[in-house]
Amino acid sequence: MIKLFITGGTIDKRYDELSGEVVFDKKSYISQMLKQGRCEVEIELETLFLKDSLDLSHKDRKRIYQAVKNCNEKNIIITHGTDTMVKSAKYLGKKSMDKTIIFVGSMIPHTVKNSDALFNLGTAIGAISILPQGVYIAMNGKIFDYNNVLKNRKIGIFYKK
């Protein structure tokens, strides 16, 4: 069983034609993504909040930590915006937990053509059962250790330090 915590980020946004911006709807697209990917893995979803990662506070990161700490599952996936994903992964990585935790997001919203969202989510789901305990980031078809990853903002990819 995988517990998947939803916190927002581009992965869960849509393009608003009227404003020309990417925005959150009232609910997450993650369930729809799992259906689209024909996922047969048992996953329990829980929405903590839907926020852009640039708007996350220390209180929000603490809430993510408490949710992870208090859940019974050992395999955890957290959707998250890419701008501060590394910061949140480091926050959880410094805590002592006997769980495997993967942060995942996308550079392009799931609802937009040519999005990387479904691919990144699938990578996280496929990897979680074979990784040792620890905190990771799943982006661009790769799994990164939380303390050995950076985001290249110019070209929109994550890479090993």
C-alpha positions in Angstrom: 0.0 0.0 0.0 1.2 3.5 -0.9 0.1 6.6 0.8 0.1 9.6 -1.5 -0.1 13.1 0.0 -1.2 15.9 -2.3 0.2 19.3 -1.6 -0.2 21.1 -5.0 2.4 22.3 -7.4 2.2 22.6 -11.2 1.3 18.9 -11.4 -2.1 19.8 -10.1 -2.8 23.0 -11.9 -4.7 23.8 -15.1 -4.4 26.6 -17.7 -7.1 29.3 -17.2 -7.9 30.7 -20.6 -9.4 33.8 -19.2 -6.5 34.9 -17.0 -3.8 33.3 -19.0 -2.4 31.8 -15.8 -2.0 28.3 -14.4 -4.3 27.9 -11.4 -5.7 25.3 -9.0 -9.2 23.9 -9.2 -11.1 23.0 -6.1 -9.8 19.4 -6.2 -6.7 17.5 -7.3 -6.2 15.8 -10.6 -4.1 13.0 -9.1 -7.0 10.4 -9.0 -7.7 11.1 -12.6 -4.0 10.7 -13.5 -3.9 7.3 -11.7 -7.0 6.2 -13.8 -5.4 7.5 -17.0 -2.2 5.5 -16.3 -4.3 2.4 -15.5 -2.5 2.2 -12.2 -3.2 -1.2 -10.4 -1.2 -0.4 -7.4 -3.1 0.2 -4.1 -2.8 3.9 -3.3 -4.6 5.9 -0.7 -4.8 9.6 -1.5 -4.9 12.4 1.0 -5.0 16.1 0.1 -3.1 18.2 2.6 -3.5 21.4 0.6 -3.2 22.7 -2.9 -0.5 25.4 -3.0 2.2 26.7 -5.3 5.5 25.6 -3.7 6.7 29.2 -3.6 3.9 29.9 -1.2 4.8 27.1 1.2 5.7 28.1 4.7 7.6 26.4 7.5 4.2 25.6 9.0 3.2 23.8 5.7 6.4 21.7 5.7 5.7 20.8 9.3 2.2 19.7 8.4 3.7 17.5 5.6 6.1 16.0 8.1 3.4 15.3 10.7 1.2 13.7 8.1 4.0 11.4 7.0 5.1 10.6 10.5 1.5 9.8 11.7 0.5 7.6 8.8 0.9 3.8 9.1 2.2 3.2 5.6 5.9 2.8 5.0 5.8 3.9 1.3 4.9 7.6 0.8 4.6 9.7 -2.3 4.2 13.5 -2.0 3.1 15.6 -4.9 4.9 19.0 -4.7 5.8 22.0 -6.7 9.2 21.9 -8.2 10.4 25.3 -7.1 10.9 24.3 -3.5 10.7 20.5 -3.8 14.4 20.1 -2.8 13.9 22.3 0.3 10.9 20.2 1.5 12.7 17.0 0.7 15.7 18.2 2.8 13.4 19.1 5.6 11.9 15.6 5.7 15.3 14.0 5.0 16.7 15.4 8.2 14.0 13.8 10.3 14.5 10.2 11.5 11.7 8.1 9.9 11.7 4.4 8.8 9.9 5.1 5.6 10.5 5.5 1.9 9.4 8.9 0.8 9.4 10.2 -2.8 8.5 13.8 -3.8 7.1 14.2 -7.3 5.9 17.0 -9.4 6.0 18.3 -13.0 7.2 21.2 -15.0 4.0 21.3 -17.1 0.5 20.8 -15.6 -1.1 17.4 -16.2 -4.0 19.2 -18.0 -1.7 20.7 -20.6 -0.5 18.8 -23.7 3.0 17.3 -23.5 3.0 17.4 -19.7 5.6 15.4 -17.9 3.2 14.9 -14.9 2.0 11.3 -15.7 5.5 10.1 -16.6 6.9 11.5 -13.3 4.1 10.1 -11.2 4.6 6.7 -12.8 8.3 6.8 -12.2 7.6 7.5 -8.5 5.1 4.7 -8.2 7.3 2.2 -10.0 10.4 3.1 -7.9 8.9 3.3 -4.4 8.7 -0.5 -3.8 12.3 -1.1 -4.6 14.1 1.8 -2.9 15.6 1.6 0.5 14.2 3.8 3.3 15.0 7.4 2.7 13.8 10.6 1.0 14.0 10.9 -2.8 12.8 13.1 -5.7 11.3 11.6 -8.9 11.7 13.8 -11.9 12.7 13.4 -15.5 12.6 9.6 -15.4 15.2 9.6 -12.6 15.3 9.1 -8.8 17.5 11.4 -6.9 18.6 11.3 -3.2 17.2 14.3 -1.4 20.6 15.7 -0.5 22.2 15.2 -3.9 19.9 17.0 -6.4 19.4 20.4 -7.9 16.9 22.0 -10.2 18.1 23.7 -13.4 15.6 26.4 -13.8 16.8 27.5 -17.3 16.1 24.1 -18.9 13.5 22.8 -16.4 15.2 19.5 -15.3 16.6 18.1 -12.1 20.1 16.7 -12.0 22.5 15.1 -9.6 24.9 17.6 -7.8 
